[in-house]
Amino acid sequence: SVCGYVYDPEKGSPDDGIAPGTAFEDLPADYVCPVCGVGKEDFEPEA
């Protein structure tokens, strides 16, 4: 994401209702970064 947050599919994002084991591509379209609030479309693949 813009702020440097890295989504970890093994951990998910339980505070946002995303279960561990949820792949990034399976996140809902309205998923936003829990740190800075940018949308899923603004995330970039890790290098």
JOBEL-V580975 format. One record per residue. N is the residue number from 1. OMEGA is omega as a letter, one per 30 degrees, with the letter a starting at -180 (none if undefined). Layout:
# JOBEL-V580975
n:N omega:OMEGA
n:N omega:OMEGA
This chain:
# JOBEL-V580975
n:1 omega:a
n:2 omega:a
n:3 omega:a
n:4 omega:l
n:5 omega:l
n:6 omega:l
n:7 omega:l
n:8 omega:a
n:9 omega:l
n:10 omega:a
n:11 omega:a
n:12 omega:l
n:13 omega:a
n:14 omega:l
n:15 omega:l
n:16 omega:l
n:17 omega:a
n:18 omega:a
n:19 omega:l
n:20 omega:a
n:21 omega:l
n:22 omega:l
n:23 omega:a
n:24 omega:a
n:25 omega:l
n:26 omega:l
n:27 omega:l
n:28 omega:a
n:29 omega:a
n:30 omega:l
n:31 omega:l
n:32 omega:l
n:33 omega:l
n:34 omega:a
n:35 omega:a
n:36 omega:l
n:37 omega:l
n:38 omega:a
n:39 omega:l
n:40 omega:a
n:41 omega:a
n:42 omega:l
n:43 omega:l
n:44 omega:l
n:45 omega:l
n:46 omega:l
n:47 omega:none
